[in-house]
Amino acid sequence: MDILSVLKQEHRTVSTLLDEVKGCEPDDDRIDELAKSIENALTVHATLEERLFYPKLRDRAEEADERVDVFEAYTEHDVVKHLLSLLNSGRKRDEQFKAELLVLGESVKHHVQEEESTIFSMARELLDEDELEEIGESWARARQRLDSRASTNGRRGGPRKKASSGRSKAGARKKTASRKR
């Protein structure tokens, strides 16, 4: 399956969880479980996107506007990670916690909208079908490793450690001679 299909599927899964939060009262026990599921899904998703997808686009982008779009996606991930850290602060589940979950949802939905339009269009332009398939296959293998590691640790979803965006390598890469359009 190509990476764009995988990403869309994961976006829909998280969107469903975020929509469920809206129907919960601040003291609803479901909020705890939803927050954990959302955190796990977003953490794994962002980690894999930053390792497997964004670097390919960043390295292939020739135009300044394209590179800005990729770095905007990285930055939106940083915002999501910050909001997730607020949710993991150990506070009781109250009105403020629900509000933070709702803001997280708005931020994620904005990111998804931009990614599925701007970033996906860029991916279709800069990567050929075989590359999109290859990234999708790498994603599936990496997800399986992360999920199996998480289940070994007694948790679902994925690791909590902060993912590196790999931005320091942005200027060091040369344009590849085998670039396909």
Buried (B, 14 or more C-beta within 10 A) or exposed (E): EBBBEBBBEBBEBBBEBBEBBEEBEBEBEEBEEBBBBBBBBBBBBBBBBBBBBBBBBBBBBEEEEBBEBBBBBBEBBEBBBEBBEBBEEEEEBEEEBBEBBEEBBEBBBEBBEBBBEBBBEBBEEBBEEEBBBBBBBBBBEBBEEBBEEBEEEEBEBBBEEEBEBBBEEBEEEEEEEEEEE
